[in-house]
Amino acid sequence: MSPDQNDSTGQAPASQAARRRKAGYLAVAGVAALLAVVGIAQRHTAFVQLAGEAEQNAIPTVQVITPQPGPTERTLSLPANIAAWYQAPIYAQVSGYVKMWYKDFGARVKAGDVLAEIDTPGLDAEYAAAKANYNVAAARYRLAQITAKRWKALQGTQAVSQQEVDVQAANAEAQQAQMEAAQHDVERYAALEGFKKIVAPFDGIVTTRLADVGDYVNAGRGDVTARGQATELFSVADVHAMRVFVAVPQDYSDIITPRLEAELNVPQYPERTFHARFLANATAFNPATRTVTTELLLDNKDGELWPNAYATATFHAPGDPNELTLPLGAILFRADGAEVALVDDSGRVRLVPVTVGTNYGKTIQIRKGLKKTDRVINNPDAGILDGQKVRLVPGALGYGSRADESVDEAAHDTKPPAEHKP
């Protein structure tokens, strides 16, 4: 074999190896380029997706409700005070010491029953002196009458003058006036003597006894304590019927009619309900509380209820189904007044002023500013702005659950912001 043939044979395998290496390099470079393109595309897609989510999350989510009709029946529970039909504190009309008391706490009495007696030695002495003065005045009047008759019999003679006759007649009249004054004084002391017995003014129950044997009582001031304070001797209450006093707020004063009734619950009878009916009302509001005092009548023939008891009065009144109500959390109270946040068709907030009415506890009456079809944001953020973009989300079942269904549909119909395609 010649040398030229050996050289050509050696170059062929070398060129083939070089071509294989070059092909390998190109394959590696292609794979690297493909991986780079795929990585860049994935990162760009993730960036676009993240930007879209950030833009979506930047829009606040809200739940909307629609105004609901007012209650068909309004229920109002208020504190009430139960008072006796009649209740009289009894004070002493004469000064003295308690001789004896005869009726104790809870005693049932009739009108005129003696509750206690007062020993009044000073009054007795004055009464005796008044009667003695009357006797003296009566004797002087009789003597003046006799003298006047004698002088009148001598009238027209030369024994007496007309002037002397007139003087004796006038003296008799003066003595008569003094006798009548002494008689009135005796009657006054006799009346005071009658006040030595403390009697019940009407049929009822003794609710207070602050008199004890030996206590000093002062005329018109009752029992005088060691500190000089005056209290009643007895209190008597007529409990055949009870008066119930309730302070009704001005917002609910429209329920007060002659047909008004109330259900009463008292702590001592938790399982029972008493029924009271309208009796009267003050027809004027208390300027401090803006309430009107309403009086109800409650039968108490069995005496189960006691005076000065606390009760809860529950009123039931027809509601207005045409009125609209919202939860309290849907109202924004700002410097300009009450407002609600609505969501328009473009998904933006529109702040609307409203006029609120009766507070029903969890809901409040909207008198002006809303329509039945308005979509109201429930529990809006305090810093929500007019024209702000919002995103609707379905709400939990509860108030306005039918409205929540419409919110679900609106939330599904709401398109997310357009993504930037690579």
C-alpha positions, 0 to 999 in steps of 0.5 A: 500500500502506498503512503498516499493511500494511508494518509487518505484513509487516516483523514476520513475517520478524523473528519467524521469524528469532528462532524460528530462532535460538532453535531453534539455541540449543536444538539446541546446548544439547541437543548439549552436554547429550548430550555431557556425559552421554556423557562423565560416563557414560564416566568413570564406567564407566572409574572402575568398571572401574579400581576393579574392576581395582585390587581384582582386582590387590590379591588376590595371584596364586598357583600351586598344585600337588598333592603327588606320589608319592615316587620308585620308586627312590632314587638317592644319590651320596656321596663315597667313599675307596678304601683297600687291602685291607691297608696296613702302614707298616713301621718300624725295630725296631733303631737304626742306619744304612740299609745298602742298600734293594732295593725302590723305589716301585711294586715288587711284593713277596712276603711275606718279601722284603727291602726294606732292610738296616740296619747296627747296629754297636752292636747287633752289639757288644751281641750279641757281649757277650751271647754272651760272658756266656752262655759265662761263665755256662755255664762257671760252671754246669758248675763248680757242677755238678761241685762239687755232685756231689763234695760229694754223693758225700761226703754221709754221711761225716764229711768234710762236713756236710749243710749244705755239701752243700745249699749246693753244690747250691743254688749249682749251681741258681743258676748254672743260672738265671744261664746261662738268663738269659744264654741268653734275653739272647742270644736277644733280641739274636739276634731284634733281629739279625733286624730288621736286614733290613726285610722285606715282611709280605705280598704287595703293592706298595711305596707308600712308600719313605722310607729312603735309604742312610746315613739314621739310623733309630731303634728303633720310630720309623722314619726320623728326619729332621733335625727329629727327626720319625719316619716309616715306612721303607716302606709296603706295600699289598695291592691285590688287592681294595680297601675303599671307605669311605662316610659314609652320612647318617642319613636314608638309613641304611635303605638299608644292607643286606647286599644293598647295592651301589654304582656307583663312578666315579673321575676317572681313568676317567670312562667306566667304572663299577666295582661294589662290594658291601657288606662291613660298617658301623659300626652307629653314627653319628658324633655330629659328622656324623650319618653311619655309616661303611659299608665296601664291597668292590671287586675289583681283580685288575688293579690298576687302582685305587690306594689312597687314591683318591677316588671317587663312590659311587652307591646305588640303593634302592627308594622308597616310592610311597605317600609324598608329596613337594613341591618345596623351594620350597613349604615355609615354615620359620618359628618354629613349624616347617615349614608349607605354604600350602594354598588352600581352596574359598573361595580363601583360604590355610590354613597347615598344619604338616607333618613333612618327611623325606628331602631328595631334592635338588629335592624333599623327603618329607612324612611328615605333614600333607598329603593327595594332593588338597591344593592347595599354593601353590608358592613362597609369599611369605614374608609370606603369612598364614592366611586371606588371599584369593588368586587362582589362575593357571595354572602353567608345565609342570613339577613337578605338571603334572597339577595345573597342569591342574586349576589352569587349570580352577580359575582359569577357574571363579574369578569376579572381584569383582563390579563396581559398575554405574552 
